[in-house]
Amino acid sequence: MTSPADVIKGISERIRRRRLDLELTQRELAARAGVSYGSLRLFEETGKISLEALVKLAFVLEGEAEFEHLFPPRPPKTIDDVVDRPVRQRGRRK
């Protein structure tokens, strides 16, 4: 993927493919996800959708775990990265 448009297109195509694999119509998926039919239709056509609606669709299509892979912590590149990393304090906030 080389651009934001490519990422968006890929996501919308994969959602559509998953919907079809599950033999759901756009109206059925929209109803199950609590998303308007127009929003789903627009998403499949243009890739435009709110993050909330996308997450709702992912839950119905059993793809919600994939969001856990977005923006993982970056691994340290050097030992200095580990040493210089601030330590989080656990406990009560004051």
C-alpha positions as CSV (number, residue, x, y, z in Angstrom):
1,M,0.0,0.0,0.0
2,T,1.5,3.2,-1.1
3,S,-1.0,5.9,0.0
4,P,-3.9,6.6,2.4
5,A,-6.3,6.1,-0.5
6,D,-4.8,2.6,-1.1
7,V,-5.2,1.7,2.6
8,I,-8.8,2.9,2.6
9,K,-9.7,1.1,-0.6
10,G,-8.1,-2.1,0.7
11,I,-10.1,-2.0,4.0
12,S,-13.4,-1.3,2.2
13,E,-12.8,-4.2,-0.3
14,R,-11.9,-6.6,2.5
15,I,-15.0,-5.6,4.5
16,R,-17.2,-6.1,1.4
17,R,-15.5,-9.5,0.7
18,R,-16.1,-10.7,4.3
19,R,-19.7,-9.5,4.1
20,L,-20.2,-11.5,0.9
21,D,-18.4,-14.6,2.3
22,L,-20.9,-14.5,5.2
23,E,-23.8,-14.2,2.7
24,L,-25.0,-10.9,4.2
25,T,-26.6,-8.1,2.2
26,Q,-25.6,-4.6,2.9
27,R,-28.9,-4.0,4.7
28,E,-28.4,-7.1,6.9
29,L,-24.9,-6.1,7.9
30,A,-25.9,-2.5,8.5
31,A,-28.8,-3.6,10.8
32,R,-26.7,-6.1,12.7
33,A,-23.9,-3.5,13.3
34,G,-26.2,-0.6,14.1
35,V,-24.9,1.4,11.2
36,S,-27.1,3.1,8.7
37,Y,-27.5,1.3,5.3
38,G,-26.4,4.6,3.6
39,S,-23.2,4.7,5.6
40,L,-22.3,1.1,4.7
41,R,-23.1,1.6,1.1
42,L,-21.0,4.8,1.0
43,F,-18.1,3.0,2.7
44,E,-18.1,0.2,0.2
45,E,-18.3,2.6,-2.7
46,T,-15.9,5.4,-1.5
47,G,-14.2,4.1,1.7
48,K,-15.7,7.0,3.7
49,I,-17.0,6.0,7.2
50,S,-16.6,7.0,10.8
51,L,-14.2,5.1,13.0
52,E,-17.1,4.2,15.3
53,A,-19.1,2.7,12.4
54,L,-16.0,0.8,11.1
55,V,-15.4,-0.8,14.5
56,K,-19.1,-1.8,14.7
57,L,-18.8,-3.5,11.3
58,A,-15.6,-5.2,12.4
59,F,-17.4,-6.7,15.5
60,V,-20.2,-8.2,13.4
61,L,-17.7,-9.5,10.8
62,E,-15.5,-11.0,13.6
63,G,-12.5,-8.7,12.7
64,E,-12.4,-6.6,15.9
65,A,-9.1,-8.2,17.1
66,E,-7.4,-6.7,14.1
67,F,-7.6,-3.3,15.7
68,E,-5.2,-4.5,18.4
69,H,-2.5,-4.6,15.7
70,L,-2.8,-0.9,14.9
71,F,0.0,1.3,16.3
72,P,1.8,-1.3,18.4
73,P,4.6,0.0,20.6
74,R,7.8,0.5,18.7
75,P,10.6,-1.9,19.8
76,P,13.7,-0.2,21.1
77,K,16.4,0.1,18.4
78,T,19.3,0.5,20.8
79,I,20.1,-0.2,24.5
80,D,20.0,3.6,25.0
81,D,16.4,3.6,23.9
82,V,15.6,1.1,26.7
83,V,17.7,3.0,29.3
84,D,16.3,6.4,28.4
85,R,12.7,5.3,28.3
86,P,10.8,6.9,31.2
87,V,9.5,4.4,33.8
88,R,5.7,4.7,34.3
89,Q,4.7,5.0,37.9
90,R,1.9,2.7,38.9
91,G,-0.5,3.5,41.7
92,R,-2.8,6.3,42.6
93,R,-3.0,9.5,40.9
94,K,-3.0,12.6,43.1
